Amino acid sequence: MIIRPLTHYEREAVRSFYLSLSPDDRRKRFCSTVSDDTISKYADRMNFNRDTVLGAFDERMLLVGIAELVHGPGASEMAFSVRPDMRGQKIGTKLLQKLVQRAQMCSVAKVFVQFLSDNTPMRKMASRAGLSVDTVDGESYAARELAEPSSEELAHWHMEENLSRGGYFGTLGLPRWGLLADRSANTKLLEDLAPAD
Ligand SMILES: CC(C)(COP(=O)(O)OP(=O)(O)OC[C@H]1O[C@@H](n2cnc3c(N)ncnc32)[C@H](O)[C@@H]1OP(=O)(O)O)[C@@H](O)C(=O)NCCC(=O)NCCS
């Protein structure tokens, strides 16, 4: 399982992911009934630079889960969605851990998540990650204050991030870099690219 930040180039994958959810899953994710049009507009508005959008990918590199961290004054809101047939495998838990860690490393003071009070998996996930849960009128609000990271934690996190990025791009790029590193193949590639007379 690879978990990494998504970029705006992946907006269509995010839109398709949310559009594929059933009405009940949409209600759980967005805490209200949402139409295709509302989801599409939501995907258009997502800001991949300002906020954090993490994607979880299976071994075929298909998007199977999304976690969002949207920055607000004083606190940042988290939201989660895992593809229905992939639930119960701790993907949600891993996304939550990564998102809280990323928030802390970015000096976010407080994170919170809102969900319907009958959403047992989300409640369990939040409690396990140390968020305290309050429920009022059928809606739950779970929050946790985050401490400033130490310089050691920051250095460790940056190293891990770079390694995982290297791992991901390395996997994608290996065959191509291998080809370019091979001198005979490289010569052939240059010949192929040369304009014909
Ligand atoms: C909430 C959600 C992201 C969890 O994803 P997941 O990958 O299934 O989560 P995990 O496998 O890590 O399970 C989280 C916890 O829920 C429990 N759980 C999973 N499915 C469950 C079920 N059907 N009933 C009860 N508990 C369940 C797990 O045992 C785990 O608890 P534990 O840590 O005490 O063992 C997923 O259910 C989902 O996408 N729901 C719809 C969207 C949503 O509700 N979002 C939250 C509001 S933003």
The ligand as an SDF file (V2000), in Angstrom:
LIG
                    3D

 48 50  0  0  0  0  0  0  0  0999 V2000
  -14.4260    5.5350    8.0310 C   0  0  0  0  0  0  0  0  0  0  0  0
  -13.6200    4.7760    6.9790 C   0  0  0  0  0  0  0  0  0  0  0  0
  -12.7180    5.7590    6.2280 C   0  0  0  0  0  0  0  0  0  0  0  0
  -12.7630    3.7130    7.6960 C   0  0  0  0  0  0  0  0  0  0  0  0
  -11.9440    3.0830    6.7370 O   0  0  0  0  0  0  0  0  0  0  0  0
  -11.3560    1.5930    6.9660 P   0  0  0  0  0  0  0  0  0  0  0  0
  -10.2150    1.4200    6.0380 O   0  0  0  0  0  0  0  0  0  0  0  0
  -12.4290    0.5940    6.9060 O   0  0  0  0  0  0  0  0  0  0  0  0
  -10.8370    1.7450    8.4730 O   0  0  0  0  0  0  0  0  0  0  0  0
  -10.0280    0.6770    9.3340 P   0  0  0  0  0  0  0  0  0  0  0  0
   -9.9480   -0.6230    8.6330 O   0  0  0  0  0  0  0  0  0  0  0  0
   -8.7630    1.3250    9.7260 O   0  0  0  0  0  0  0  0  0  0  0  0
  -10.9820    0.4960   10.6140 O   0  0  0  0  0  0  0  0  0  0  0  0
  -11.1420    1.5230   11.5510 C   0  0  0  0  0  0  0  0  0  0  0  0
  -11.8370    0.9730   12.7780 C   0  0  0  0  0  0  0  0  0  0  0  0
  -13.2040    0.6790   12.4780 O   0  0  0  0  0  0  0  0  0  0  0  0
  -13.4770   -0.6880   12.7570 C   0  0  0  0  0  0  0  0  0  0  0  0
  -14.4490   -1.1290   11.7450 N   0  0  0  0  0  0  0  0  0  0  0  0
  -14.2350   -1.2600   10.4230 C   0  0  0  0  0  0  0  0  0  0  0  0
  -15.3910   -1.6080    9.8220 N   0  0  0  0  0  0  0  0  0  0  0  0
  -16.3190   -1.6940   10.7920 C   0  0  0  0  0  0  0  0  0  0  0  0
  -17.7080   -2.0130   10.8110 C   0  0  0  0  0  0  0  0  0  0  0  0
  -18.3570   -2.2980    9.6850 N   0  0  0  0  0  0  0  0  0  0  0  0
  -18.3620   -1.9780   11.9940 N   0  0  0  0  0  0  0  0  0  0  0  0
  -17.7090   -1.6750   13.1420 C   0  0  0  0  0  0  0  0  0  0  0  0
  -16.3970   -1.3530   13.1960 N   0  0  0  0  0  0  0  0  0  0  0  0
  -15.7290   -1.3840   12.0360 C   0  0  0  0  0  0  0  0  0  0  0  0
  -12.1520   -1.3970   12.6620 C   0  0  0  0  0  0  0  0  0  0  0  0
  -12.1410   -2.5980   13.4010 O   0  0  0  0  0  0  0  0  0  0  0  0
  -11.2420   -0.3500   13.2600 C   0  0  0  0  0  0  0  0  0  0  0  0
  -11.3510   -0.3210   14.6710 O   0  0  0  0  0  0  0  0  0  0  0  0
  -10.1470   -0.8300   15.6080 P   0  0  0  0  0  0  0  0  0  0  0  0
   -8.9870    0.1130   15.3170 O   0  0  0  0  0  0  0  0  0  0  0  0
  -10.6920   -0.6770   16.9740 O   0  0  0  0  0  0  0  0  0  0  0  0
   -9.8770   -2.2290   15.1900 O   0  0  0  0  0  0  0  0  0  0  0  0
  -14.5620    4.0100    5.9780 C   0  0  0  0  0  0  0  0  0  0  0  0
  -15.4530    3.2290    6.7110 O   0  0  0  0  0  0  0  0  0  0  0  0
  -15.3060    4.9280    5.0430 C   0  0  0  0  0  0  0  0  0  0  0  0
  -14.8350    5.3030    3.9710 O   0  0  0  0  0  0  0  0  0  0  0  0
  -16.5510    5.3240    5.4310 N   0  0  0  0  0  0  0  0  0  0  0  0
  -17.3510    6.2400    4.6260 C   0  0  0  0  0  0  0  0  0  0  0  0
  -16.8380    7.6770    4.7110 C   0  0  0  0  0  0  0  0  0  0  0  0
  -16.7840    8.1280    6.1710 C   0  0  0  0  0  0  0  0  0  0  0  0
  -17.5210    7.6500    6.9950 O   0  0  0  0  0  0  0  0  0  0  0  0
  -15.9060    9.0980    6.4580 N   0  0  0  0  0  0  0  0  0  0  0  0
  -15.7750    9.6420    7.7930 C   0  0  0  0  0  0  0  0  0  0  0  0
  -16.2820   11.0310    7.8960 C   0  0  0  0  0  0  0  0  0  0  0  0
  -15.2580   12.1990    7.0510 S   0  0  0  0  0  0  0  0  0  0  0  0
  1  2  1  0
  2  3  1  0
  2  4  1  0
  2 36  1  0
  4  5  1  0
  5  6  1  0
  6  7  2  0
  6  8  1  0
  6  9  1  0
  9 10  1  0
 10 11  2  0
 10 12  1  0
 10 13  1  0
 13 14  1  0
 14 15  1  0
 15 16  1  0
 15 30  1  0
 16 17  1  0
 17 18  1  0
 17 28  1  0
 18 19  1  0
 18 27  1  0
 19 20  2  0
 20 21  1  0
 21 22  1  0
 21 27  2  0
 22 23  1  0
 22 24  2  0
 24 25  1  0
 25 26  2  0
 26 27  1  0
 28 29  1  0
 28 30  1  0
 30 31  1  0
 31 32  1  0
 32 33  2  0
 32 34  1  0
 32 35  1  0
 36 37  1  0
 36 38  1  0
 38 39  2  0
 38 40  1  0
 40 41  1  0
 41 42  1  0
 42 43  1  0
 43 44  2  0
 43 45  1  0
 45 46  1  0
 46 47  1  0
 47 48  1  0
M  END
$$$$
